[in-house]
Amino acid sequence: MKSSAEIINKIKDAINEDVDMSAQCEAVRAYEKTTLPVPLKKTYFSLSCEDNTLTKGNPAVNKISIRMTCFTPLTKPAYTANKTAEEFFEYIEELFSDDLVSYSIGETDYDDDVRAYKVICRLQFQY
């Protein structure tokens, strides 16, 4: 069985260590940071495991669902939350190639606690 923590760490490290990406955004493990800096100056990707399922058989199938919340500053137009998530997924597709089976991007909403725009996304991996 593949560990969701491995996947989250790989995504987090890839974003935070990429010079172009890290200049405008930061990836964090959900609940690792209890608060985000308000007001936001850059985009934050908050990552957590939503589901990790192993179906035994020949071959065994391991499906992992990662929930990612994308927070963008109010200083940017609301549509940039969705646009940033789309750009993020282009980058992640290259990183995981065949393992990333699908992803979805939800609607842009406002988050009162962070005082930022947010969009909830889901990444589906299969091993």
C-alpha positions in Angstrom: 0.0 0.0 0.0 1.3 3.5 -0.9 1.4 6.1 1.8 -0.7 9.2 1.4 1.9 11.0 3.5 4.5 10.2 0.8 2.4 11.7 -1.9 1.6 14.9 0.1 5.3 15.3 1.0 6.3 14.9 -2.7 3.8 17.5 -3.8 4.7 19.9 -0.9 8.4 19.6 -1.6 8.0 20.0 -5.4 6.1 23.2 -5.0 8.2 24.7 -2.1 11.5 23.8 -3.8 10.6 25.1 -7.2 11.9 28.7 -7.6 9.1 29.9 -9.9 6.3 28.2 -7.9 7.6 29.1 -4.4 7.8 32.8 -5.3 4.0 33.0 -5.7 2.7 30.1 -3.5 3.4 27.7 -0.7 2.3 24.2 0.0 1.5 23.1 3.5 0.2 20.0 5.1 -3.4 20.6 6.4 -3.5 21.3 10.1 0.3 21.5 10.3 0.1 25.3 10.3 -2.7 26.3 12.7 -3.1 29.7 11.1 -2.2 31.2 7.8 -0.9 34.8 7.7 -3.8 37.2 7.4 -4.0 38.9 5.0 -2.5 36.5 2.6 0.4 37.8 0.5 0.7 34.7 -1.7 -1.3 31.6 -2.6 -1.4 28.6 -0.2 -2.1 25.0 -1.0 -3.3 23.0 2.0 -3.0 19.2 1.5 -4.6 16.3 3.4 -5.5 12.7 2.8 -9.2 12.3 2.1 -9.2 8.5 1.5 -6.7 5.7 1.1 -8.3 2.4 -0.2 -6.6 -0.9 -0.9 -8.5 -3.6 -2.8 -6.8 -6.9 -2.7 -6.7 -9.1 -5.7 -4.4 -9.9 -8.6 -3.3 -7.2 -9.0 -4.0 -5.3 -5.8 -5.3 -1.7 -6.4 -4.5 1.2 -4.1 -6.6 4.3 -4.6 -5.6 7.5 -2.8 -7.6 10.7 -2.7 -5.9 13.9 -1.7 -7.9 17.0 -0.8 -6.3 20.3 -1.6 -7.6 23.7 -0.6 -6.2 26.6 -2.6 -6.3 29.9 -0.8 -5.6 33.1 -2.8 -5.3 36.7 -1.5 -8.1 39.1 -1.8 -5.7 41.5 -3.6 -6.1 39.2 -6.7 -9.4 38.8 -8.7 -11.6 35.9 -7.5 -11.1 33.9 -10.7 -7.3 33.5 -9.9 -8.1 30.9 -7.3 -9.4 28.6 -10.0 -6.7 29.6 -12.5 -3.9 29.0 -10.0 -5.4 25.5 -9.2 -5.4 24.7 -13.0 -1.8 25.8 -13.3 -0.9 23.7 -10.2 -2.5 20.6 -11.8 -0.5 21.0 -15.0 2.7 21.0 -12.9 1.5 18.0 -10.9 0.5 16.0 -14.0 4.2 16.1 -15.1 5.4 15.1 -11.6 3.2 12.1 -11.2 2.5 11.2 -14.9 0.7 7.8 -14.8 -0.1 7.7 -11.1 -2.5 10.7 -11.1 -5.7 9.3 -12.5 -8.0 12.3 -12.2 -8.5 15.6 -10.5 -11.3 18.1 -9.9 -11.5 21.8 -9.1 -14.5 23.0 -7.2 -16.1 26.4 -7.3 -14.4 29.5 -5.9 -15.7 30.6 -2.5 -14.8 33.1 0.2 -13.2 31.8 3.5 -14.1 34.0 6.5 -11.3 32.5 8.7 -8.5 33.1 6.3 -10.1 36.1 4.7 -9.2 34.8 1.2 -10.7 33.2 -1.8 -10.6 29.4 -1.7 -11.3 26.5 -4.1 -11.4 22.9 -3.0 -9.7 20.4 -5.3 -9.4 16.6 -5.2 -6.5 14.5 -6.7 -7.1 10.8 -7.4 -4.1 8.5 -7.5 -4.0 4.8 -8.3 -1.2 2.3 -7.8 
